[in-house]
Amino acid sequence: MVAKTFFGFEEILAKELQMLGAQNVEQGVRMVSFKGDKGFMYKANLSLRTALKILKPIYFFKANNEQALYKGISGVNWSKLLNANQTFVIDATVHSEYFNHSEFVSQKCKDAIVDQFRERTGQRPSIDKVFPDLRINIHIDKDQVSVALDTSGNSLHQRGYRTATNIAPINEVLAAGILLLSGWDGQGDFLDSMCGSGTFLAEAAMIACNIPANINRKEFAFEKWNDWDNDLFDSISDSLLKRVREFHYTIKGYDKAPSAVQKAKDNIKNANLDEYITIEEKNFFDTEKTSQGKLHMVFNPPYDERLDIHMEEFYKSIGDTLKKNYPGTTAWFITANLEALKYVGLKPSRKIKLFNASLEARLVKYEMYEGSKRTKFQVTDTESGDQISDSSL
């Protein structure tokens, strides 16, 4: 099988798959391939936090023109996967000098499938782009054609808990990947200081408690397949839920907009996570750290593409607030406004290149120490009262 993901998440997706028990895990670009049985296919769709889709390749061939493409698709016995009364849809991705348009490829493949049914039965399955019984994925790279079944259906970022959104909500898979890249493991307090509709909060709680990412999802594509095994699916769901663990820290979200706070509360309730999460109407710039121990902060500040803000002043305020009010905090945020980072006034200890939708972005990390780094190891000479730095000890 092949799990599709965002650029920059290949390594963490491979690690997720290995932890679940996948075999032959291999990283590619925006994808990770692996092996597993039908039960593992169910388990992967339910569990993976950083996968967008899981495809099951069924056939490979070469084609450098439309006749060869038609012949290749006709080589699959489609009656084993579909009957004439059912519906299907084709998603095509093309990187080839021989085929210029994915729509043309989809049409040609559809013709081959429909003609095969007509010749054998006199009937044909219909196209349904919204709720098909079978979703077929065609990938062409140069002259290499891969035919796969889409096991997931709608993108796996559609977890099923978010009904209310703000102007530019962060994709759930992107949010989960950022949290895992940041090292969030649930072993401390968490804060999203600009929480919007609450996506980071929900994903953080599910990671902390080991709750399967897609347990709230209404439907997967494989539920319409001829070999759908409801008992096996229920058994796997139950075993995953038995691995949920307790959480002994706090997860908080702040937003200054009352409408955002209400939407976040609604989404968190939909996800059945309200016992773990507190959301308050607060402007981050007027807050200070309330946790006693180390605080893990992850947030998605607005940028020019998203909301109308005064960029220089806004990003300076982020840096000032972290410096003055949040000692003992590891703060991460993502921004597509690369110019804005210089106004934060702090040097990031890490920068990771990601994409937020089509926008190139950076995930940045700032370590806020208890007191400045320089004074962290200062002690006082008890006789003279002079301070001695660690370098002179």
C-alpha positions in Angstrom: 0.0 0.0 0.0 1.0 3.7 -0.3 0.2 6.4 2.3 0.2 9.9 0.8 1.3 12.8 3.0 2.6 16.4 2.9 6.1 17.4 2.0 8.3 17.2 5.1 6.2 14.6 6.9 7.6 11.4 5.2 9.8 10.5 8.1 7.2 10.9 10.8 4.6 9.0 8.7 7.1 6.1 8.2 7.7 6.1 12.0 3.9 6.0 12.6 3.6 3.0 10.2 6.5 1.2 11.9 4.9 1.7 15.3 1.6 0.3 14.1 3.4 -2.8 12.8 3.6 -2.2 9.0 6.1 -4.3 7.0 8.6 -3.1 4.3 8.2 0.6 5.1 9.9 2.8 2.5 9.9 6.6 2.3 9.3 8.4 -1.0 8.4 12.0 -1.8 5.1 13.0 -0.1 4.5 9.3 0.3 5.5 6.1 2.2 5.0 2.6 0.9 4.4 -0.4 3.1 2.9 -3.8 3.3 0.0 -5.1 5.4 -3.1 -7.3 5.2 -6.7 -6.1 5.1 -6.9 -5.7 8.8 -3.9 -3.5 8.7 -5.5 -1.4 6.0 -8.4 -0.7 8.3 -6.0 0.0 11.2 -3.9 2.4 9.2 -6.9 4.4 8.0 -8.2 4.6 11.6 -4.8 5.4 13.3 -2.4 7.4 11.0 -2.2 11.1 12.0 0.0 12.3 9.1 -1.5 10.3 6.2 -3.8 12.1 3.7 -4.9 8.9 1.8 -4.0 5.3 1.7 -3.9 3.7 -1.7 -3.8 0.0 -2.6 -2.0 -0.5 -5.9 -3.5 -3.4 -8.0 -1.9 -3.1 -11.4 1.1 -1.7 -13.2 1.9 -1.3 -16.9 3.7 1.0 -19.4 1.9 3.4 -21.7 3.2 6.2 -24.0 0.0 6.9 -25.9 -3.8 6.7 -25.4 -4.2 3.3 -27.1 -1.6 1.7 -24.7 -3.4 3.4 -21.8 -6.8 2.1 -22.9 -5.4 -1.4 -23.4 -3.6 -1.4 -20.0 -6.7 -0.4 -18.1 -8.7 -3.1 -20.0 -6.2 -5.6 -18.7 -7.8 -5.4 -15.2 -10.8 -7.6 -14.6 -13.0 -4.9 -13.2 -16.0 -7.2 -12.5 -14.1 -8.5 -9.5 -14.2 -5.0 -7.9 -17.4 -3.6 -9.3 -20.7 -4.6 -10.8 -22.8 -2.8 -13.5 -25.2 -1.4 -10.9 -22.5 0.3 -8.9 -20.7 3.7 -9.4 -17.1 4.7 -9.6 -14.9 7.7 -10.1 -11.3 8.1 -11.3 -8.7 10.5 -9.8 -5.7 10.9 -12.1 -2.2 12.4 -11.4 0.0 12.9 -14.4 3.8 13.7 -14.7 4.5 12.7 -18.2 5.6 14.0 -21.6 3.1 11.5 -23.2 0.0 12.7 -21.4 -0.6 16.4 -20.8 -4.0 16.5 -19.0 -5.2 14.4 -16.0 -8.9 14.9 -17.2 -8.1 13.3 -20.5 -6.4 10.4 -18.7 -9.5 10.0 -16.4 -11.8 10.0 -19.4 -9.8 7.4 -21.3 -9.6 5.1 -18.3 -13.3 5.5 -17.7 -14.0 4.5 -21.3 -11.9 1.3 -21.0 -13.8 0.3 -17.8 -17.2 1.1 -19.1 -16.5 -0.7 -22.5 -15.4 -3.8 -20.7 -18.7 -4.0 -18.8 -20.8 -3.3 -21.9 -19.0 -6.0 -23.9 -19.5 -8.6 -21.1 -22.9 -7.7 -19.7 -24.6 -5.2 -21.9 -24.8 -2.9 -18.9 -22.4 -0.3 -17.5 -21.6 1.2 -14.1 -22.2 5.0 -13.7 -19.9 7.8 -12.6 -20.5 9.4 -9.2 -18.0 12.0 -8.2 -19.3 12.6 -4.7 -20.3 9.1 -3.2 -18.8 6.5 -5.5 -18.8 2.8 -4.6 -15.3 2.5 -5.9 -12.7 5.3 -6.1 -9.8 4.5 -8.5 -6.5 6.3 -8.5 -4.4 6.4 -11.7 -0.8 7.7 -11.4 1.4 8.2 -14.5 5.1 9.0 -14.1 6.7 9.2 -17.6 5.5 5.9 -19.2 4.8 4.1 -15.9 1.2 3.7 -15.0 0.0 2.7 -11.6 -3.6 1.7 -10.9 -4.7 1.8 -7.3 -7.8 1.6 -5.2 -8.4 4.5 -2.9 -9.1 2.9 0.5 -9.8 6.1 2.3 -12.3 8.1 0.2 -12.3 11.7 1.3 -8.9 13.0 2.5 -8.1 11.6 6.0 -7.7 15.2 7.3 -11.5 15.2 7.4 -11.5 13.6 10.9 -15.2 14.1 11.5 -15.0 16.4 14.5 -14.7 19.9 12.9 -18.0 21.4 12.0 -17.2 25.0 12.7 -14.3 26.8 11.1 -12.7 30.3 11.0 -11.2 32.3 8.1 -8.3 30.0 7.5 -8.3 26.8 9.6 -5.2 24.7 9.6 -5.5 21.2 8.0 -5.8 18.5 10.6 -3.0 16.4 9.1 -0.8 19.4 8.9 -1.6 20.2 12.5 -0.9 16.6 13.7 2.4 16.5 11.7 3.6 19.9 13.2 2.8 18.6 16.7 4.8 15.4 16.1 7.7 17.3 14.6 7.7 19.6 17.6 8.2 16.6 19.9 4.8 16.8 21.6 4.1 13.5 23.4 1.6 14.5 26.1 4.2 14.6 28.9 3.6 18.2 30.1 1.3 21.2 29.7 0.3 22.4 26.3 -0.9 25.8 25.0 -2.2 27.0 21.7 -2.0 30.8 22.2 -4.0 31.6 19.0 -6.3 28.6 18.8 -8.8 29.6 16.1 -11.2 26.7 15.6 -9.2 24.4 17.9 -7.5 22.0 15.5 -4.1 22.0 17.3 -5.9 21.4 20.6 -7.9 18.4 19.3 -4.9 16.8 17.7 -2.7 17.5 20.7 -5.2 15.8 23.0 -5.5 12.8 20.7 -1.7 12.4 20.6 -1.4 12.8 24.4 -4.1 10.1 25.0 -3.2 7.8 22.1 -6.7 8.2 20.6 -6.9 7.0 17.0 -6.9 10.0 14.7 -9.9 9.0 12.6 -12.1 7.3 15.2 -14.8 10.1 14.8 -14.8 9.7 11.0 -18.2 8.7 9.5 -17.0 6.7 6.5 -14.0 5.1 4.7 -14.1 4.1 1.0 -13.3 0.4 1.8 -16.7 0.1 3.6 -18.3 -0.1 0.1 -16.0 -2.7 -1.2 -17.2 -6.3 -2.0 -14.8 -7.7 0.6 -15.8 -5.3 3.4 -15.5 -7.1 6.8 -17.6 -5.3 9.4 -16.7 -7.6 12.2 -13.0 -7.3 11.5 -13.3 -3.5 11.4 -15.1 -3.4 14.7 -12.6 -5.7 16.3 -9.7 -3.5 15.2 -11.5 -0.3 16.4 -12.1 -1.9 19.8 -8.5 -3.0 20.2 -7.2 0.5 19.3 -9.5 2.1 21.8 -8.2 -0.2 24.5 -4.8 1.5 24.0 -6.1 4.9 25.0 -4.0 6.3 27.9 -4.7 8.7 30.7 -3.5 12.3 30.6 -2.3 14.1 33.7 -1.5 17.6 32.4 -3.4 20.5 30.9 -4.2 21.5 27.3 -5.3 25.1 26.9 -6.3 27.3 24.0 -6.6 31.1 23.9 -8.2 33.3 21.2 -9.2 36.9 21.4 -12.2 36.5 19.2 -15.4 35.3 21.0 -16.7 33.6 17.8 -13.4 31.6 17.5 -13.7 30.5 21.1 -17.2 29.3 20.6 -16.3 27.4 17.4 -13.3 25.8 19.1 -15.5 24.7 22.0 -18.0 23.2 19.6 -15.4 21.2 17.7 -13.7 20.0 20.9 -17.1 18.8 22.2 -17.8 17.0 18.8 -14.4 15.2 19.2 -15.4 14.1 22.8 -12.2 15.8 24.1 -13.7 18.5 26.3 -12.6 16.8 29.5 -9.0 17.3 28.5 -9.1 20.9 27.0 -9.8 24.4 28.4 -10.5 27.3 26.0 -10.5 30.9 27.1 -11.2 34.2 25.4 -7.8 35.9 25.8 -5.4 38.0 23.8 -2.1 36.2 23.9 -0.2 39.4 24.2 -2.0 40.1 27.5 -1.2 36.7 29.0 1.6 35.1 30.9 2.7 31.5 31.7 0.5 29.8 34.3 2.1 26.4 34.2 4.6 25.5 37.0 6.8 23.1 34.9 7.9 23.2 31.2 5.2 24.4 28.8 4.9 23.2 25.2 3.4 25.9 23.0 2.3 25.4 19.3 0.3 28.0 17.4 -0.5 29.2 13.9 -0.4 33.0 13.8 -2.2 35.0 11.2 -0.2 36.3 8.2 -1.0 38.6 5.3 -2.5 35.9 3.1 -4.9 35.0 5.9 -6.0 38.0 8.0 -5.6 41.8 7.9 -2.8 42.6 10.5 0.1 45.0 10.8 2.8 42.4 10.2 5.9 44.1 11.8 4.1 45.1 15.0 2.3 41.8 15.3 5.3 39.5 15.0 7.3 41.8 17.3 4.6 41.4 19.9 4.9 37.6 19.6 8.6 37.8 20.4 8.1 40.3 23.3 5.4 38.2 24.9 7.4 35.0 24.7 10.5 36.8 26.1 8.8 38.6 29.0 5.9 36.3 30.0 6.8 32.8 29.0 10.0 31.5 30.7 10.5 27.8 30.7 8.6 27.4 27.4 9.3 25.7 24.1 7.3 27.6 21.5 6.7 26.5 17.9 4.7 28.3 15.2 4.2 28.0 11.5 4.2 31.0 9.1 4.1 31.4 5.4 5.3 35.0 5.9 9.1 34.4 5.9 9.8 38.1 6.0 7.9 38.4 9.3 10.2 36.2 11.2 12.9 38.8 11.5 10.5 41.0 13.5 10.1 38.4 16.2 13.4 39.5 17.7 14.4 36.0 18.8 16.7 33.5 17.1 14.9 30.2 16.3 16.7 27.1 17.4 15.1 25.2 14.5 13.5 26.0 11.1 11.7 23.3 9.2 10.4 23.9 5.6 6.8 22.9 5.1 3.9 23.9 2.9 0.6 25.3 4.2 -1.8 24.6 1.3 0.2 26.0 -1.7 2.2 28.4 0.4 5.8 27.7 1.3 6.1 28.0 5.1 8.5 27.6 8.0 7.9 25.8 11.2 10.1 27.6 13.8 11.1 26.7 17.3 12.0 29.2 20.1 13.4 28.0 23.5 12.5 30.4 26.3 14.7 29.6 29.3 14.0 30.2 33.0 15.7 33.6 33.1 18.1 34.4 30.3 20.5 31.8 29.0 23.3 33.9 30.3 22.1 34.1 33.9 20.7 30.6 34.0 23.9 29.2 35.7 24.9 32.3 37.7 25.5 31.8 41.4 26.3 34.3 44.1 29.5 34.4 46.1 28.1 34.4 49.6 31.0 36.4 51.1 31.2 39.3 48.6 27.7 39.2 47.2 29.2 39.2 43.7 27.7 37.2 40.9 29.9 34.6 39.3 29.0 33.3 35.8 29.2 29.6 35.0 32.2 30.3 32.7 34.4 31.3 35.7 33.4 28.4 37.9 
